[in-house]
Amino acid sequence: MQITATLKDGNATLQLITNSSRADFTVNDASHLAGDLEAILSNPEADAIDRHYRVVPSDTGVSVETNQGRFALPWRHILPVVNGLRG
């Protein structure tokens, strides 16, 4: 399993790649997403962050939620995603 992230024109794309499939999840107006993920990584007991998207911490990582659905992000993948968004 590989999770990557990119930020283009203010919109983030989170991508999950496995041996047999690929799934893309788009977060519009995500200019603060990297900082939000980093804030929860540094304080896993923090409350959820609410913008027009929502970042919700859990025991296994965080969930990034929008009107279109949610993307589960395990703890070990948060820093690479942050780096990809800031890339």
Secondary structure in CASP SS format (residue, H / E / C, confidence):
PFRMAT SS
TARGET T0000
AUTHOR 0000-0000-0000
METHOD secondary structure of the structure
MODEL  1
M C 1.00
Q E 1.00
I E 1.00
T E 1.00
A E 1.00
T E 1.00
L E 1.00
K E 1.00
D C 1.00
G C 1.00
N E 1.00
A E 1.00
T E 1.00
L E 1.00
Q E 1.00
L E 1.00
I E 1.00
T C 1.00
N C 1.00
S C 1.00
S C 1.00
R E 1.00
A E 1.00
D E 1.00
F E 1.00
T E 1.00
V E 1.00
N C 1.00
D C 1.00
A C 1.00
S C 1.00
H C 1.00
L H 1.00
A H 1.00
G H 1.00
D H 1.00
L H 1.00
E H 1.00
A H 1.00
I H 1.00
L H 1.00
S H 1.00
N C 1.00
P C 1.00
E C 1.00
A C 1.00
D C 1.00
A C 1.00
I E 1.00
D E 1.00
R C 1.00
H C 1.00
Y C 1.00
R E 1.00
V E 1.00
V E 1.00
P E 1.00
S C 1.00
D C 1.00
T C 1.00
G E 1.00
V E 1.00
S E 1.00
V E 1.00
E E 1.00
T E 1.00
N C 1.00
Q C 1.00
G E 1.00
R E 1.00
F E 1.00
A E 1.00
L E 1.00
P E 1.00
W H 1.00
R H 1.00
H H 1.00
I H 1.00
L H 1.00
P H 1.00
V H 1.00
V H 1.00
N H 1.00
G H 1.00
L H 1.00
R H 1.00
G C 1.00
END
